[in-house]
Amino acid sequence: MTQARIVLRDAALERGEQLLEVTRLGSLTELINVMFSRYGRHLEQTWEVQPLSPTYAKAEPLPEIEQQVTTPALPAPDFRFDEPLTGL
């Protein structure tokens, strides 16, 4: 197995130790191996966000539609306010 030595900042080392407690892995080496194997591809694919299309074209304007607005006729009321209420 190949060996490499890495240097971690204090904050990264603290985070690594927290993750060791949560994952119950045996060492930082195991933790880094798990992180590379599980999350390496995701990091590689999302490192630089690429737009879906190189340019965004302006939407074409909608054609203007002429509409005639008509007010519907109101039905004749079936009661009058000056009549007494019945049938209650």
ChimeraX commands (.cxc) that place a marker at each C-alpha (Angstrom):
marker #1 position 0.00,0.00,0.00 radius 0.5
marker #1 position 1.33,3.43,-0.89 radius 0.5
marker #1 position 1.78,5.97,1.83 radius 0.5
marker #1 position 1.39,9.73,1.81 radius 0.5
marker #1 position 1.66,12.26,4.56 radius 0.5
marker #1 position -0.85,15.10,4.77 radius 0.5
marker #1 position -1.00,18.20,6.93 radius 0.5
marker #1 position -4.37,19.26,8.32 radius 0.5
marker #1 position -5.34,22.64,9.69 radius 0.5
marker #1 position -6.43,22.61,13.34 radius 0.5
marker #1 position -10.11,23.12,12.43 radius 0.5
marker #1 position -9.99,20.25,9.91 radius 0.5
marker #1 position -8.29,17.97,12.43 radius 0.5
marker #1 position -10.98,18.77,15.04 radius 0.5
marker #1 position -13.70,18.03,12.50 radius 0.5
marker #1 position -11.97,14.80,11.55 radius 0.5
marker #1 position -11.85,13.71,15.19 radius 0.5
marker #1 position -15.57,14.49,15.56 radius 0.5
marker #1 position -16.29,12.39,12.48 radius 0.5
marker #1 position -14.20,9.55,13.91 radius 0.5
marker #1 position -16.46,9.49,16.97 radius 0.5
marker #1 position -19.61,9.51,14.84 radius 0.5
marker #1 position -18.45,6.92,12.31 radius 0.5
marker #1 position -16.47,4.83,14.82 radius 0.5
marker #1 position -13.69,4.38,12.29 radius 0.5
marker #1 position -10.27,3.46,13.64 radius 0.5
marker #1 position -8.10,6.26,12.30 radius 0.5
marker #1 position -7.97,9.43,10.26 radius 0.5
marker #1 position -6.56,7.32,7.42 radius 0.5
marker #1 position -9.72,5.20,7.37 radius 0.5
marker #1 position -11.87,8.32,7.57 radius 0.5
marker #1 position -10.13,9.89,4.58 radius 0.5
marker #1 position -10.41,6.62,2.63 radius 0.5
marker #1 position -14.16,6.52,3.32 radius 0.5
marker #1 position -14.58,10.15,2.35 radius 0.5
marker #1 position -12.67,9.68,-0.92 radius 0.5
marker #1 position -14.50,6.49,-1.84 radius 0.5
marker #1 position -17.98,7.76,-0.98 radius 0.5
marker #1 position -17.79,11.44,-1.85 radius 0.5
marker #1 position -14.88,11.78,-4.27 radius 0.5
marker #1 position -16.97,11.42,-7.43 radius 0.5
marker #1 position -19.51,13.98,-6.15 radius 0.5
marker #1 position -16.75,16.46,-5.38 radius 0.5
marker #1 position -15.22,15.92,-8.79 radius 0.5
marker #1 position -18.53,16.41,-10.62 radius 0.5
marker #1 position -19.62,19.47,-8.65 radius 0.5
marker #1 position -16.31,21.26,-8.14 radius 0.5
marker #1 position -16.99,23.73,-10.95 radius 0.5
marker #1 position -20.63,24.40,-11.70 radius 0.5
marker #1 position -21.27,24.43,-15.42 radius 0.5
marker #1 position -24.37,26.10,-16.87 radius 0.5
marker #1 position -26.79,23.79,-18.63 radius 0.5
marker #1 position -26.67,25.84,-21.80 radius 0.5
marker #1 position -23.96,28.32,-22.77 radius 0.5
marker #1 position -26.35,31.20,-23.40 radius 0.5
marker #1 position -29.86,31.96,-22.43 radius 0.5
marker #1 position -31.94,33.37,-25.26 radius 0.5
marker #1 position -34.60,35.93,-24.51 radius 0.5
marker #1 position -38.10,34.57,-24.66 radius 0.5
marker #1 position -40.05,35.58,-27.72 radius 0.5
marker #1 position -42.80,38.08,-26.99 radius 0.5
marker #1 position -46.31,36.68,-26.92 radius 0.5
marker #1 position -48.55,37.75,-29.77 radius 0.5
marker #1 position -51.00,40.43,-28.82 radius 0.5
marker #1 position -54.58,39.20,-28.76 radius 0.5
marker #1 position -57.38,41.69,-29.10 radius 0.5
marker #1 position -60.23,40.85,-26.80 radius 0.5
marker #1 position -63.62,42.42,-26.57 radius 0.5
marker #1 position -64.61,42.79,-22.97 radius 0.5
marker #1 position -68.32,42.48,-22.39 radius 0.5
marker #1 position -69.98,42.90,-19.07 radius 0.5
marker #1 position -72.40,40.08,-18.36 radius 0.5
marker #1 position -75.99,41.11,-17.67 radius 0.5
marker #1 position -76.96,40.79,-14.03 radius 0.5
marker #1 position -80.04,38.71,-13.28 radius 0.5
marker #1 position -83.09,40.51,-11.98 radius 0.5
marker #1 position -83.27,40.34,-8.17 radius 0.5
marker #1 position -86.00,38.07,-6.83 radius 0.5
marker #1 position -86.60,40.21,-3.76 radius 0.5
marker #1 position -86.90,43.83,-2.76 radius 0.5
marker #1 position -85.58,45.42,0.37 radius 0.5
marker #1 position -88.87,47.19,1.20 radius 0.5
marker #1 position -90.80,43.87,1.36 radius 0.5
marker #1 position -91.13,42.06,4.72 radius 0.5
marker #1 position -89.22,38.77,5.16 radius 0.5
marker #1 position -91.43,35.73,4.91 radius 0.5
marker #1 position -90.95,32.00,5.25 radius 0.5
marker #1 position -88.58,32.13,8.21 radius 0.5
marker link #1:1,2 radius 0.2
marker link #1:2,3 radius 0.2
marker link #1:3,4 radius 0.2
marker link #1:4,5 radius 0.2
marker link #1:5,6 radius 0.2
marker link #1:6,7 radius 0.2
marker link #1:7,8 radius 0.2
marker link #1:8,9 radius 0.2
marker link #1:9,10 radius 0.2
marker link #1:10,11 radius 0.2
marker link #1:11,12 radius 0.2
marker link #1:12,13 radius 0.2
marker link #1:13,14 radius 0.2
marker link #1:14,15 radius 0.2
marker link #1:15,16 radius 0.2
marker link #1:16,17 radius 0.2
marker link #1:17,18 radius 0.2
marker link #1:18,19 radius 0.2
marker link #1:19,20 radius 0.2
marker link #1:20,21 radius 0.2
marker link #1:21,22 radius 0.2
marker link #1:22,23 radius 0.2
marker link #1:23,24 radius 0.2
marker link #1:24,25 radius 0.2
marker link #1:25,26 radius 0.2
marker link #1:26,27 radius 0.2
marker link #1:27,28 radius 0.2
marker link #1:28,29 radius 0.2
marker link #1:29,30 radius 0.2
marker link #1:30,31 radius 0.2
marker link #1:31,32 radius 0.2
marker link #1:32,33 radius 0.2
marker link #1:33,34 radius 0.2
marker link #1:34,35 radius 0.2
marker link #1:35,36 radius 0.2
marker link #1:36,37 radius 0.2
marker link #1:37,38 radius 0.2
marker link #1:38,39 radius 0.2
marker link #1:39,40 radius 0.2
marker link #1:40,41 radius 0.2
marker link #1:41,42 radius 0.2
marker link #1:42,43 radius 0.2
marker link #1:43,44 radius 0.2
marker link #1:44,45 radius 0.2
marker link #1:45,46 radius 0.2
marker link #1:46,47 radius 0.2
marker link #1:47,48 radius 0.2
marker link #1:48,49 radius 0.2
marker link #1:49,50 radius 0.2
marker link #1:50,51 radius 0.2
marker link #1:51,52 radius 0.2
marker link #1:52,53 radius 0.2
marker link #1:53,54 radius 0.2
marker link #1:54,55 radius 0.2
marker link #1:55,56 radius 0.2
marker link #1:56,57 radius 0.2
marker link #1:57,58 radius 0.2
marker link #1:58,59 radius 0.2
marker link #1:59,60 radius 0.2
marker link #1:60,61 radius 0.2
marker link #1:61,62 radius 0.2
marker link #1:62,63 radius 0.2
marker link #1:63,64 radius 0.2
marker link #1:64,65 radius 0.2
marker link #1:65,66 radius 0.2
marker link #1:66,67 radius 0.2
marker link #1:67,68 radius 0.2
marker link #1:68,69 radius 0.2
marker link #1:69,70 radius 0.2
marker link #1:70,71 radius 0.2
marker link #1:71,72 radius 0.2
marker link #1:72,73 radius 0.2
marker link #1:73,74 radius 0.2
marker link #1:74,75 radius 0.2
marker link #1:75,76 radius 0.2
marker link #1:76,77 radius 0.2
marker link #1:77,78 radius 0.2
marker link #1:78,79 radius 0.2
marker link #1:79,80 radius 0.2
marker link #1:80,81 radius 0.2
marker link #1:81,82 radius 0.2
marker link #1:82,83 radius 0.2
marker link #1:83,84 radius 0.2
marker link #1:84,85 radius 0.2
marker link #1:85,86 radius 0.2
marker link #1:86,87 radius 0.2
marker link #1:87,88 radius 0.2
view
